[in-house]
Amino acid sequence: MELPFSESYKIKMVEPVRRTTREERLKWIDEAQYNLFKLKSDYVFIDLLTDSGTGAMSDKQWSEMMLGDESYAGARSYTKLKDTIEEILGFPYFLPTHQGRAAENVLFSTLVKEGHIIPGNSHFDTTKGHIEFRKATAIDCTIDEAFDTTLDHPFKGNVDLVKLEKVYKEYGKEKIPFTVVTVTCNSSGGQPVSMANLKAVYELSQKYGIAVLFDSARFAENAYFIKIREEGYAEKSIKEIVREMYQYADMMTMSSKKDAIVNMGGFIGLKDQELYRQACTFNIMFEGFVTYGGMSGRDMNALAQGLREGTEFDYLETRIKQVQYLGDKLREYGIPVQYPIGGHAVFVDAKKFLPHVPKEQCQAQTLGVELYIEGGIRGVEIGTLLADRDPVTRENRYPELELLRLAIPRRVYTNNHMDYIAAALKNVWDRRESITSGYNITWEAPIMRHFTVELEKA
Ligand SMILES: *Cc1c(COP(=O)(O)O)cnc(C)c1O
């Protein structure tokens, strides 16, 4: 008998979770104004809101916590992280920050000015927020295939080079401080970018004198997909693939809460010393001195160890196979999900799931609320609420995709949890015809409204 696939770790510590009743959940979600971000975590049985900072650290990472050096300047922990970043990612200059958006804040304060254009592949919401906050414009150059959830394409995160070149020709390097390549592409469904595309984007950008920034939160998952799906990489290690990927980047911003498997942290990686010097000023102003930048020494130690573990094939295989296990189960039930299944999450196509709910009433949010009521599972809307209003016209932006994202925390849940999630969503699927109305906004913030929005039943 062939031995089945099995996890590459065992469990050393557990945290109890409580099942809740449907009546309790109906009450709590109403009190939360139908915003899943406003629910207490104790009211959630399985939390798939995000895979950001929700992973389980390893025994080695916890040991590293004890070795942290908390010196204000020149800490050993800083040097350890610096050396690890240079070894794994190839950046000689780095700045620690407290999380990914802080890295964006520091770097974009250095580089982005009013009127600038930042092309990229479906910019992440905080990235776009930091661009628009500076009165610059993000232009999405993702390949069209990314927007058809049923289409099988191995690298749906790819940048469309024709679209990108058009932007380069129109605005030129005077208006474009850099291009952002998001690996893997979160907003388009955790979809990877191929090595060939990374190389082509870099070469095209070089031709126009424009720098390339990798938004790197899930760079290791991207490398896994290159190994599995792209010709010529099957025999290469993840670490070799990562080094090759970063030949095609001038800078990186990192949310370490993702592929570096820590609960908090981020950094900027740079190849240019002059740019590093300029960014240091903003790091000191916003984050802290350049050798800690918003992180404790112990946290920098755990992050360095997390970068090593996060780029091990066995860990990545366990992680991505669990996400695929859930996705395949949902497909078996006939539920419309983004295909192929992404690295960190399963994306349910809410437009196809709830076609009777008008788009003005937030289809993906409606599905998220239904899944919570059904099983105490918390996903997150990647749709109209997240897309926010146009900064100029203030009109609602209706994105091409209305998705409910079920993000799987790293090394946290078992496949029994995946079975439970699939069954709960199947129950909602079976009663989908009866769901004909969604939610209206009663209050929203002027920017990044999805976190705090208040809703009522339509
Ligand atoms: C999470 C994420 C960010 C922002 O990082 P935070 O640590 O949440 O501030 C930026 N880009 C991408 C692609 C992300 O997934």
The ligand as a MOL file (V3000), in Angstrom:
LIG
                    3D

  0  0  0     0  0            999 V3000
M  V30 BEGIN CTAB
M  V30 COUNTS 15 15 0 0 0
M  V30 BEGIN ATOM
M  V30 1 C 0.0290 41.3030 4.5610 0
M  V30 2 C 0.5550 41.9430 3.3610 0
M  V30 3 C 1.0580 43.2540 3.4010 0
M  V30 4 C 1.0120 44.1170 4.6550 0
M  V30 5 O 1.6710 43.5360 5.7020 0
M  V30 6 P 1.2080 43.7310 7.2490 0
M  V30 7 O 2.2360 42.9580 7.9890 0
M  V30 8 O -0.1530 43.1840 7.3660 0
M  V30 9 O 1.2650 45.1700 7.5390 0
M  V30 10 C 1.5590 43.7840 2.2360 0
M  V30 11 N 1.5460 43.0810 1.0920 0
M  V30 12 C 1.0830 41.8150 1.0130 0
M  V30 13 C 1.1130 41.0790 -0.2720 0
M  V30 14 C 0.5560 41.2150 2.1410 0
M  V30 15 O 0.0520 39.9860 2.0570 0
M  V30 END ATOM
M  V30 BEGIN BOND
M  V30 1 1 1 2
M  V30 2 1 2 3
M  V30 3 2 2 14
M  V30 4 1 3 4
M  V30 5 2 3 10
M  V30 6 1 4 5
M  V30 7 1 5 6
M  V30 8 2 6 7
M  V30 9 1 6 8
M  V30 10 1 6 9
M  V30 11 1 10 11
M  V30 12 2 11 12
M  V30 13 1 12 13
M  V30 14 1 12 14
M  V30 15 1 14 15
M  V30 END BOND
M  V30 END CTAB
M  END
